[in-house]
């Protein structure tokens, strides 16, 4: 393939060219093939667009693990039903999703969960991914605990572009 300047920028049957090979704008590309005896060529016009502005994540959603429906800003998940050395708790799966306008659905460490207990401290259940299993504890002597759950989508190309969604989850005891 020849650039308009006549300089060869690709050879062989298949060519993949790194971004930046051609500047933004209109170009005429000539394809030329030869078998050593005769040469055939064809020309095509293309337009190279500048890289678009990187957009922040969108459609960040915390949703029901069974139905996939988005949850409201607050839910009550019922009574604690287990206990361990740390106290009474309710085991629960947090599920979330988000979209990167350029690359599609977020997965893995691009989705970051933070859970804050009623006392304002982060709980050990913080993590990453589309599903996060958690144990939500109610402090001894308390009838309920409300946790703030935040799901943050971190942009694939620029980790300073973040979009978050928060909700409240309440768990109760029989006190």
Residue pairs with C-beta under 8 A, 6 or more apart in sequence:
1 8
1 9
1 10
1 11
1 15
1 29
1 30
1 31
1 32
2 8
2 9
2 29
2 30
2 32
3 9
3 22
3 27
3 29
4 27
4 28
9 17
9 21
10 17
19 51
22 48
23 48
24 48
24 49
24 50
25 47
25 48
26 45
26 46
26 47
27 45
27 46
27 47
27 48
28 43
28 44
28 45
28 46
29 43
29 44
29 45
29 46
30 41
30 42
30 43
31 41
31 42
31 43
31 44
32 39
32 40
32 41
33 39
33 40
33 41
34 40
52 102
54 102
54 155
54 157
54 158
54 161
55 100
55 101
55 102
55 161
56 155
56 161
56 162
56 163
57 98
57 99
57 100
57 101
57 106
57 153
57 154
57 155
57 161
57 162
57 163
58 98
58 99
58 101
58 163
59 97
59 98
59 99
60 96
60 97
60 98
60 151
60 152
60 153
60 163
60 164
60 165
61 70
61 96
61 97
61 98
61 151
61 165
62 70
62 71
62 94
62 95
62 96
62 149
62 151
62 165
62 167
63 69
63 70
63 71
63 95
63 96
63 97
64 70
64 71
64 95
65 93
65 94
65 95
65 131
71 167
72 167
73 166
73 167
73 168
74 167
74 168
74 169
74 170
75 167
75 168
75 169
75 170
76 169
76 170
76 171
76 172
77 90
77 92
77 136
77 169
77 170
77 171
78 90
78 171
78 172
79 90
79 171
79 172
79 173
79 174
80 88
80 89
80 90
80 137
80 138
80 171
80 172
80 173
81 90
81 91
82 88
82 89
82 90
82 91
82 135
83 89
84 135
86 135
86 137
87 137
87 138
87 139
87 140
88 137
88 138
88 140
88 173
89 135
89 136
89 137
89 138
89 171
90 135
90 136
90 171
91 133
91 134
91 135
92 133
92 134
92 135
92 136
92 169
92 171
93 131
93 132
93 133
93 134
94 113
94 115
94 131
94 132
94 133
94 134
94 149
94 151
95 130
95 131
95 132
96 111
96 113
96 130
96 132
96 151
96 165
97 105
97 106
97 111
97 130
98 105
98 106
98 110
98 111
98 151
98 153
98 163
99 105
99 106
99 153
100 106
100 110
100 153
100 155
100 156
102 156
102 157
103 156
106 130
106 153
106 154
106 156
107 129
107 130
108 128
108 129
109 128
109 129
109 154
110 128
110 153
110 154
110 155
110 156
111 128
111 129
111 130
111 151
111 152
111 153
111 154
112 127
112 128
112 151
112 152
112 153
112 154
113 125
113 126
113 127
113 128
113 129
113 132
113 149
113 150
113 151
113 152
114 122
114 126
114 149
114 150
114 152
115 122
115 123
115 125
115 126
115 134
115 136
115 147
115 148
115 149
115 150
116 122
116 123
116 147
116 148
116 150
117 123
117 137
117 145
117 147
118 139
118 145
118 146
118 147
119 139
123 134
123 136
123 137
123 147
125 132
125 133
125 134
125 135
125 136
136 145
136 147
136 169
136 171
137 145
138 144
138 145
138 171
138 172
138 173
139 145
141 175
142 173
142 175
143 172
143 173
143 175
144 170
144 171
144 172
144 173
145 170
145 171
146 168
146 169
146 170
147 168
147 169
147 170
147 171
148 166
148 167
148 168
149 166
149 167
149 168
149 169
150 164
150 165
150 166
151 164
151 165
151 166
152 162
152 163
152 164
153 162
153 163
153 164
154 161
154 162
155 161
155 162
